Amino acid sequence: MVRVRRLFVIGLSMFIAGGAQAQMELPFEVESITSFDEPWALAFLPDGRMLVTEKKGNLFIVTQDGEKSRGIRGMPDVAYGGQGGLGDVALHPNFAENHMIYLSYAESGVGNSRGAAVARAVLNETRRGGELSDFEVIWRQYPKVVGYGHYGHRLLFDDDGYLWISSGDRQKFTPAQDMQANLGKILRLHDDGSVPDDNPFVNYFEENPLVDDEGVYGQVWSLGHRNVLGLAFDLGGQLWNIEMGPRGGDELNRILRAANYGYPTVSNGNHYDGREIPDHDTHPEFEEPGVWWSPVISPGDLMIYRGDLFSDWRGDAFVAGLSSRAIMRIELDGDHAREVERYDMGARIRSVVEGPEGAIWVLEDDDDDDSTGRMLKLTPKN
């Protein structure tokens, strides 16, 4: 089993005597572009404009100057509440030709149950905005459960056109280890939602004849996750994720084929009710995190920088921090990872994305007393 070097980060990355955070000047200019009502994700269109989602179910086309379209028509009904609502947005690799986009969102089920879904649709632009056509749900969390948390549902296409989906454990713990549920997993699919023949568990039924042959195990790439809110490939093509731990133990993981990351059997945090969870090093059969944090940073997104505008940061990972109200910069070196800087942004950070010209674009999350979150553009200081 390939292991990654574990780095334990206690609290904030820079300290002065007495444990207080060192005040440091941000190494970039921060430009406020516009604001949204509970923004969640953004994706760049080929012409440099952006698609931006709001959790209540709205999708907008936004220019880099902050001009917003009217809400896109034809959106799905979302189960808004708690952590649920409209989530991620991604472009099909051939968007320039097919104009297809992918959306993740929480949907209602029987009774009070809910679950994440992923749909694709064609984006047809109009003078005032646009509308979706050929709307098709291609994936759903199974099973739907009662509750309002841990949907995960981040989306990512790789260079080969495979669609990666993060599926949270829905705060139900044990489904993360249950191969007859797709909760608490990272999934790899074709762009139409079908299962690739070379996924690691496509023969799971044949090897385990007592399980249900209608299961979802063929979708699974890795398991034992809690609530994955960021997926990104590094410059060498290695997949990493960022996920929320329980009380302590937020994790950055190097994602390996068929690997088990141990939740809820192990975690470097404990349950919110005080019950202890064994640490990763007590169960070497599970993959250890590359970096873990306690106190938590509450990660909301993950980006690995590829541009030249911040040339010294090429290849580094950037983590959006919610409770930490910061952006963490993580240095990646092969199998190794370490936090090297933390930038205090003064607000909950939901999303961090590299723009087409190398600027870093940020969405603030809403605060408890204000549902407005700004879009920010970060560029180097002169």
Backbone torsions as a table, in degrees:
resi	resn	phi	psi	omega
1	MET	NA	130.8	178.5
2	VAL	-76.5	131.4	-179.9
3	ARG	-111.2	151.2	173.0
4	VAL	-110.0	150.4	177.5
5	ARG	-69.1	130.1	-177.9
6	ARG	-93.2	134.1	175.2
7	LEU	-121.6	123.6	179.2
8	PHE	-97.1	121.5	180.0
9	VAL	-109.1	115.3	178.1
10	ILE	-92.9	118.1	174.8
11	GLY	62.5	-132.3	-174.2
12	LEU	-93.5	156.2	-170.6
13	SER	-81.0	-13.6	179.1
14	MET	-130.4	132.4	-176.0
15	PHE	-129.2	154.7	165.0
16	ILE	-120.5	175.0	-176.9
17	ALA	-53.4	137.5	-179.3
18	GLY	90.4	-4.6	173.8
19	GLY	90.2	5.0	179.2
20	ALA	-79.6	155.6	-179.6
21	GLN	-71.8	133.7	175.1
22	ALA	-69.0	133.3	178.6
23	GLN	-81.3	121.1	-178.7
24	MET	-130.7	144.9	179.2
25	GLU	-73.9	137.1	178.9
26	LEU	-65.4	138.6	-177.5
27	PRO	-85.8	19.4	-180.0
28	PHE	-147.2	159.3	172.5
29	GLU	-82.5	141.5	179.6
30	VAL	-115.8	116.2	179.0
31	GLU	-113.3	124.1	176.2
32	SER	-83.0	121.7	-173.0
33	ILE	-95.6	-52.2	178.9
34	THR	-165.0	-174.0	-179.6
35	SER	-139.1	161.5	-176.6
36	PHE	-138.8	166.3	175.7
37	ASP	-96.1	103.2	-178.3
38	GLU	55.4	59.6	178.0
39	PRO	-68.3	151.8	-177.3
40	TRP	-128.0	-39.7	-174.3
41	ALA	-153.0	157.3	172.7
42	LEU	-141.5	151.0	176.9
43	ALA	-141.4	139.4	-178.3
44	PHE	-84.9	135.0	171.0
45	LEU	-81.5	162.1	-177.5
46	PRO	-57.5	-27.7	-177.7
47	ASP	-90.2	6.3	177.1
48	GLY	95.6	-12.0	171.4
49	ARG	-72.7	173.3	-175.4
50	MET	-128.9	151.6	164.2
51	LEU	-100.6	130.4	-178.6
52	VAL	-127.9	131.0	177.6
53	THR	-99.9	146.4	167.9
54	GLU	-114.0	143.0	-171.2
55	LYS	-61.7	-27.8	-178.4
56	LYS	-73.8	-5.4	173.8
57	GLY	119.1	11.2	-177.3
58	ASN	-100.4	146.4	175.8
59	LEU	-131.1	132.6	-177.7
60	PHE	-127.4	152.9	164.9
61	ILE	-98.1	129.0	-171.5
62	VAL	-131.1	133.1	175.4
63	THR	-82.1	166.3	178.5
64	GLN	-71.0	-10.8	173.0
65	ASP	-89.9	-3.1	176.7
66	GLY	95.9	6.6	178.1
67	GLU	-77.1	125.7	-175.8
68	LYS	-106.8	140.8	172.7
69	SER	-75.4	172.1	164.9
70	ARG	-67.4	161.3	179.8
71	GLY	-58.3	137.7	178.2
72	ILE	-66.0	133.8	179.9
73	ARG	-85.6	160.7	177.8
74	GLY	85.0	17.9	179.9
75	MET	-74.6	153.9	178.7
76	PRO	-74.1	160.0	169.4
77	ASP	-72.1	128.5	-179.5
78	VAL	-110.5	148.7	175.9
79	ALA	-88.2	88.6	-175.3
80	TYR	-84.1	133.7	176.8
81	GLY	151.1	141.5	-175.8
82	GLY	61.1	-128.4	176.4
83	GLN	-87.6	0.9	-174.1
84	GLY	-91.1	154.7	178.6
85	GLY	150.4	-157.2	174.8
86	LEU	-74.0	135.8	-175.1
87	GLY	-114.8	-109.0	-169.3
88	ASP	-87.3	163.2	173.5
89	VAL	-138.4	137.3	179.5
90	ALA	-142.5	150.5	177.5
91	LEU	-95.0	141.1	171.1
92	HIS	-60.5	143.9	179.7
93	PRO	-54.8	-26.9	178.1
94	ASN	-105.9	35.7	-176.2
95	PHE	-56.4	-38.3	-177.7
96	ALA	-57.2	-27.8	179.5
97	GLU	-97.6	-40.9	-172.5
98	ASN	-105.6	-9.5	177.3
99	HIS	56.8	30.5	-176.2
100	MET	-95.2	135.5	175.6
101	ILE	-123.4	161.5	179.9
102	TYR	-122.5	137.5	-180.0
103	LEU	-127.9	142.1	170.0
104	SER	-113.5	148.2	-176.8
105	TYR	-165.2	161.6	173.9
106	ALA	-88.4	135.7	178.7
107	GLU	-127.5	154.0	179.7
108	SER	-81.5	151.6	175.2
109	GLY	-123.6	-153.9	-179.8
110	VAL	-69.3	137.7	-180.0
111	GLY	65.1	-129.8	179.2
112	ASN	-100.3	14.1	-176.5
113	SER	-77.3	155.9	179.8
114	ARG	-145.5	161.6	175.5
115	GLY	-167.1	160.8	178.0
116	ALA	-78.0	151.5	174.4
117	ALA	-137.7	155.3	173.7
118	VAL	-124.8	130.5	179.7
119	ALA	-128.6	157.1	172.6
120	ARG	-123.4	153.3	-178.5
121	ALA	-159.7	161.7	176.4
122	VAL	-91.5	128.5	178.1
123	LEU	-90.8	115.9	178.4
124	ASN	-108.4	112.0	-178.3
125	GLU	-79.2	145.7	175.0
126	THR	-128.5	177.6	-180.0
127	ARG	-59.7	-36.5	-173.8
128	ARG	-99.2	-0.6	-178.7
129	GLY	157.8	-98.0	179.4
130	GLY	167.8	177.6	177.3
131	GLU	-147.2	156.1	179.2
132	LEU	-98.7	140.6	174.1
133	SER	-132.0	168.2	179.6
134	ASP	53.5	41.2	-177.5
135	PHE	-69.0	129.7	-176.0
136	GLU	-144.8	123.1	173.5
137	VAL	-78.0	125.2	-176.7
138	ILE	-111.9	-8.6	-179.0
139	TRP	-159.1	146.1	175.3
140	ARG	-139.8	147.5	170.6
141	GLN	-66.8	140.6	177.7
142	TYR	-136.1	129.3	-2.6
143	PRO	-85.3	162.2	167.2
144	LYS	-71.9	142.5	-176.6
145	VAL	-136.4	166.6	176.4
146	VAL	-79.8	137.3	178.0
147	GLY	137.4	170.7	-170.9
148	TYR	-127.3	14.5	-173.4
149	GLY	-129.9	165.8	169.3
150	HIS	58.8	53.5	173.5
151	TYR	-79.7	-31.1	-176.2
152	GLY	72.4	-93.8	174.9
153	HIS	44.6	42.1	166.2
154	ARG	-79.8	147.2	-177.0
155	LEU	-120.6	144.8	179.0
156	LEU	-156.4	130.5	170.8
157	PHE	-98.3	140.8	175.5
158	ASP	-97.9	179.4	-175.9
159	ASP	-68.0	-17.6	177.8
160	ASP	-93.6	3.1	177.0
161	GLY	86.3	8.4	175.9
162	TYR	-79.4	144.5	178.4
163	LEU	-98.8	124.5	177.3
164	TRP	-105.1	135.6	-178.5
165	ILE	-130.4	132.9	170.8
166	SER	-95.2	135.8	-177.8
167	SER	-125.7	112.6	-177.9
168	GLY	-70.0	166.1	-178.1
169	ASP	-80.3	-2.2	178.4
170	ARG	60.0	26.3	178.9
171	GLN	60.9	28.2	-179.6
172	LYS	-110.0	0.8	172.1
173	PHE	65.7	-82.5	-167.8
174	THR	-62.4	-27.8	178.1
175	PRO	-58.7	-20.1	179.4
176	ALA	-64.0	-21.7	177.6
177	GLN	-107.1	2.1	-176.1
178	ASP	-96.9	115.0	-178.1
179	MET	-75.6	-4.3	174.4
180	GLN	-98.4	13.8	171.6
181	ALA	-131.7	147.4	175.6
182	ASN	-101.3	20.5	174.9
183	LEU	-84.0	146.6	179.3
184	GLY	68.0	34.6	-175.0
185	LYS	-133.2	163.5	162.8
186	ILE	-110.4	131.7	-169.9
187	LEU	-118.7	149.7	178.7
188	ARG	-129.9	123.3	-174.6
189	LEU	-134.8	163.3	165.9
190	HIS	-72.6	167.7	-176.0
191	ASP	-66.5	-15.4	177.0
192	ASP	-97.6	5.7	179.7
193	GLY	91.8	-5.4	179.0
194	SER	-76.5	163.5	-173.3
195	VAL	-93.1	127.4	176.0
196	PRO	-65.1	142.0	-178.1
197	ASP	-65.0	-22.5	-177.1
198	ASP	-98.8	12.5	172.4
199	ASN	-62.3	151.4	-169.1
200	PRO	-68.9	-22.9	-173.7
201	PHE	-115.7	22.6	-178.1
202	VAL	-66.0	-23.2	179.1
203	ASN	-101.8	18.4	-175.4
204	TYR	-59.9	-39.3	-179.3
205	PHE	-64.9	-42.7	-179.9
206	GLU	-63.9	-33.3	-178.8
207	GLU	-85.4	-16.8	-179.5
208	ASN	-132.7	77.9	-170.1
209	PRO	-66.3	-11.9	180.0
210	LEU	-83.9	-8.3	-179.2
211	VAL	-89.4	163.4	-179.1
212	ASP	-68.9	126.2	-178.7
213	ASP	-77.1	0.1	174.9
214	GLU	-99.1	16.8	-175.0
215	GLY	-70.9	179.4	-175.6
216	VAL	-109.6	13.5	-173.4
217	TYR	-61.9	-28.4	-180.0
218	GLY	-62.7	-23.7	179.6
219	GLN	-72.7	-22.3	-163.8
220	VAL	-78.3	133.9	170.9
221	TRP	-104.3	-43.3	176.5
222	SER	-145.7	160.7	-174.5
223	LEU	-139.1	177.5	179.9
224	GLY	78.8	32.6	179.2
225	HIS	-104.4	156.8	179.3
226	ARG	-97.5	-71.8	-179.9
227	ASN	-146.6	90.9	-176.3
228	VAL	-80.1	119.4	-177.8
229	LEU	-118.6	11.6	175.2
230	GLY	-157.9	137.5	176.5
231	LEU	-134.6	136.1	178.3
232	ALA	-159.8	146.0	174.4
233	PHE	-96.3	138.4	176.2
234	ASP	-82.1	-178.5	-174.5
235	LEU	-66.3	-20.4	177.0
236	GLY	-92.6	3.5	178.9
237	GLY	88.6	8.8	178.7
238	GLN	-85.3	133.0	179.4
239	LEU	-83.7	134.9	173.5
240	TRP	-123.9	154.9	173.6
241	ASN	-133.5	161.7	171.7
242	ILE	-125.2	133.5	-177.5
243	GLU	-143.2	150.6	178.5
244	MET	-77.0	131.1	170.4
245	GLY	-86.1	-177.1	175.6
246	PRO	-78.7	-125.3	174.6
247	ARG	-82.7	91.1	-170.2
248	GLY	94.8	158.1	171.5
249	GLY	89.2	25.8	168.6
250	ASP	-57.2	147.0	-168.9
251	GLU	-133.1	141.9	161.0
252	LEU	-108.8	124.0	-174.7
253	ASN	-123.4	141.7	168.3
254	ARG	-86.7	116.9	-169.6
255	ILE	-90.4	120.4	-178.6
256	LEU	-112.2	151.4	-179.8
257	ARG	-57.8	126.8	174.3
258	ALA	66.1	12.4	-176.6
259	ALA	-78.5	152.5	178.5
260	ASN	-115.5	123.2	-175.4
261	TYR	-97.3	5.0	160.4
262	GLY	94.1	-18.2	-176.3
263	TYR	-71.1	139.4	2.0
264	PRO	-95.4	11.2	179.9
265	THR	-65.0	-40.5	177.6
266	VAL	-131.7	153.1	173.2
267	SER	-168.5	150.9	173.6
268	ASN	-87.6	16.0	169.3
269	GLY	-124.3	-175.8	179.6
270	ASN	-126.7	167.9	178.2
271	HIS	-65.1	153.9	-179.6
272	TYR	-65.6	-23.4	177.6
273	ASP	-84.1	5.7	176.4
274	GLY	98.1	-12.7	178.8
275	ARG	-64.9	138.3	-178.4
276	GLU	-80.1	147.1	171.9
277	ILE	-116.6	131.4	178.1
278	PRO	-56.7	143.3	177.6
279	ASP	-71.1	163.9	-179.8
280	HIS	-59.1	-36.6	-174.6
281	ASP	-71.3	-5.6	175.2
282	THR	-85.3	-11.8	-178.7
283	HIS	-134.5	83.5	-176.2
284	PRO	-65.5	-10.2	177.7
285	GLU	-71.7	-16.0	179.1
286	PHE	-98.7	150.1	177.3
287	GLU	-71.8	133.5	176.1
288	GLU	-85.3	151.8	176.8
289	PRO	-69.3	152.5	175.2
290	GLY	-72.5	-40.1	173.7
291	VAL	-138.9	142.6	172.3
292	TRP	-138.9	151.9	-172.4
293	TRP	-124.2	135.1	169.4
294	SER	-153.9	116.4	3.5
295	PRO	-61.1	162.0	-173.1
296	VAL	-74.5	160.2	172.1
297	ILE	-103.9	-13.3	-177.4
298	SER	56.0	69.2	-175.2
299	PRO	-68.0	142.5	179.8
300	GLY	-117.4	-17.5	-176.8
301	ASP	-168.2	164.1	-179.3
302	LEU	-140.1	133.8	175.7
303	MET	-136.6	141.1	173.2
304	ILE	-114.1	122.2	-168.8
305	TYR	-77.6	133.4	-177.5
306	ARG	-121.4	-5.5	-170.2
307	GLY	-86.5	-174.7	-178.6
308	ASP	-112.1	-12.2	-176.0
309	LEU	-62.4	-45.6	171.0
310	PHE	-101.6	76.9	-168.8
311	SER	-62.4	-32.3	-179.0
312	ASP	-72.1	-13.6	-175.5
313	TRP	-102.8	2.3	-178.4
314	ARG	-58.9	128.1	-178.3
315	GLY	91.3	-8.9	178.5
316	ASP	-81.9	152.8	175.6
317	ALA	-96.2	146.0	177.2
318	PHE	-124.5	129.8	-176.9
319	VAL	-114.0	127.6	172.8
320	ALA	-78.6	126.8	-177.7
321	GLY	-109.7	128.9	-179.0
322	LEU	-86.9	-76.5	-179.7
323	SER	-63.3	-28.9	178.6
324	SER	-75.2	-15.9	177.3
325	ARG	52.1	46.5	-171.5
326	ALA	-153.0	168.6	168.0
327	ILE	-114.4	125.9	177.8
328	MET	-98.1	133.3	174.1
329	ARG	-103.0	126.3	-175.0
330	ILE	-115.3	125.2	176.1
331	GLU	-85.6	124.3	178.0
332	LEU	-105.1	132.2	179.7
333	ASP	-139.6	87.8	-176.5
334	GLY	64.8	-118.9	178.6
335	ASP	-81.2	-10.3	-170.7
336	HIS	-98.1	151.6	177.9
337	ALA	-147.3	143.7	175.1
338	ARG	-154.2	141.9	174.5
339	GLU	-72.8	129.7	-178.5
340	VAL	-114.6	-26.1	177.3
341	GLU	-151.5	154.1	176.4
342	ARG	-134.0	126.7	-175.3
343	TYR	-108.6	113.9	-179.4
344	ASP	-72.9	113.7	-176.7
345	MET	-98.9	-8.1	177.6
346	GLY	71.9	12.5	179.9
347	ALA	-158.4	158.6	174.8
348	ARG	-66.0	130.3	-177.5
349	ILE	-107.7	121.3	-176.6
350	ARG	-94.2	-41.1	-171.9
351	SER	-142.8	144.4	176.4
352	VAL	-138.7	124.7	-171.1
353	VAL	-138.9	140.0	174.1
354	GLU	-83.3	131.1	178.1
355	GLY	-84.2	170.2	-175.2
356	PRO	-65.3	-21.3	179.1
357	GLU	-105.4	9.6	174.3
358	GLY	97.6	-9.2	173.8
359	ALA	-67.0	157.4	177.8
360	ILE	-104.8	124.6	-178.0
361	TRP	-106.3	137.0	-170.7
362	VAL	-130.6	139.7	168.9
363	LEU	-111.7	125.0	170.8
364	GLU	-77.4	145.5	172.1
365	ASP	-83.3	160.6	175.4
366	ASP	-70.7	146.8	171.2
367	ASP	-89.5	168.1	-175.4
368	ASP	-58.6	-34.2	-176.1
369	ASP	-102.0	8.1	-176.4
370	ASP	-158.3	118.9	-177.7
371	SER	-84.4	3.7	-179.3
372	THR	-83.5	131.1	174.2
373	GLY	-126.1	131.9	-176.4
374	ARG	-84.8	154.1	164.4
375	MET	-96.1	128.5	-178.3
376	LEU	-119.1	148.9	173.7
377	LYS	-118.4	125.1	-179.4
378	LEU	-107.3	126.1	178.2
379	THR	-133.1	158.4	-178.9
380	PRO	-63.3	149.6	173.5
381	LYS	-75.6	146.6	179.6
382	ASN	-69.0	NA	NA
